[in-house]
Amino acid sequence: MLDELVALRRQTVEHPFASIKHLILGNARLLMRHTSGARAEFSLAVMAYNLKRAFNMKGAAWMHQALRG
């Protein structure tokens, strides 16, 4: 049972990480080498991924309205 749950969780998060790694970052390696820099770089990539998803799901008008407040 636990193995099935772990496998399901792995499948759920694998696609976003692959998308971030290849589409947003452009390659498989981070530019920053220390933990704090790598964390900041990956955080920016995750934010870009989430904004791109929101834009694709909600559309430009929704994004414009959300940014204007």
N, C-alpha and C positions, 0 to 999 in steps of 0.2 A: 504494500500500500504506500509506504513512504517513498520507495523508489519510483513509483508511478507519479506521485506528486512532485518529486524533484525533477523528473523528466518533463512533466507538463510546465513547470516553472521555467526550466531551461529553454524550452521551445518558445515560451511567451516573451522572454527578454532577448533572445538571440537576434531576432530581426532588427530591433531598434539599434542594438550595439553594432551590428554589421553595417547598417545604414549610416550611422554616425562615423564609423571607422573609415568607410570607403567613399561615401558621397560628400560628407561635410569636411572631414579632415583631408581627403584627397589621397591619403596613403595610409599605411598600416602603423606608422610610428608617430609618436608625439614629438614635437620639436623641443619641448622643455624636458630636462632630465631629472630635476629634483622633484620631490613629492609635491611641494607647494605649487610649483610651476605647472607640473603635469595636471594637478587637480584643477587649477585655474583654466588651463587650456581645454580640458575635457568638459568643464562646466560651461564654458562659452560654446563649445560644440553642441552640447545638449540643449542649451538655450536656442541656438540657431535651428536645431532639429525640431524643437517644439514650436517655434514660430513658423517654420515652414509647414509643419503639419496643420497648425491652426489656420494658416492662410489658405491651404489647399482644401480644408474641410469647411471652413466658414465663408471664405471669399474675401475679396478686396474691400467691399463695402463694410463688412463687419469689422475688419482689421482697422480701417480708417476711423470708424466710429469709436472703437475701443481705445485707440491712441488719442483721440481728441477729448475723451472723457465724458 
